[in-house]
């Protein structure tokens, strides 16, 4: 399981947008709305990280860093 901090995630609708768009490709995604910046947890292989970051950015949610 990898955890990323991301910008522009403001509410449950943002979290649902991420889940609906990316769970088919990457599996279960958890978005922690109680943290600032928001944290996104997903079980990725190292080879999938860049694709995940790119797809998050395409949705308007820039990944700041991996924790």
N, C-alpha and C positions, 0 to 999 in steps of 0.2 A: 504494500500500500504506500503510495506516495502522496505527500501533502504539498500543495502549492498555495501561495498567497496571490490574490488577483484583485485588480481594480475594477470599478464600475458595477460591482454586484451590490445592488441596493435593497432588494426585497425578495420575497418568495417567488414572485413572477420571474425575476432574473434567474434564480436557482432552477426553476422549472424549465426555462428556456435552455439552460445548459444541459440539464438532464435529458430533455426531449430530443435535443439535437445530437448529443454525443454518446448516450448510453448504448445505443445499438452498436457503435464502433468500439467503445472502450469498456463496456460493462458498467456495473453499479457505480454511481457518482454520488458523493455526499458533499453538501455545501453547508458550511457552518456560518450562519448569519450572525452569531453572537460575537465573533471576533472581528477586529478591524486592523489591517485589511482582512477581508473575507478569506476563509480557507476552503479549498476544494480538495477532497480526498478521492483518489481513484487508484485502482490496482493496475498499474502499467508496467510493461517491460521497459527496460532502458531504451530499446530501439523505438518505442512508441512516444517517448516524451516530447520530442520536437514536433511531431504531428499533432499531438494533443495541444501543445502551446499555440501552434498555428491555427488550429480550429477554434480554440478559445478566442484568439485575437479576431478571427473572422466574424465571430459573434459579437465583438465589441468588448470583450473581457480580457484585458491584458494580464498575463501572468507576470508577476513581479519577480518571484523567486521560488525555488523549491526548498522546503524546510527539511 
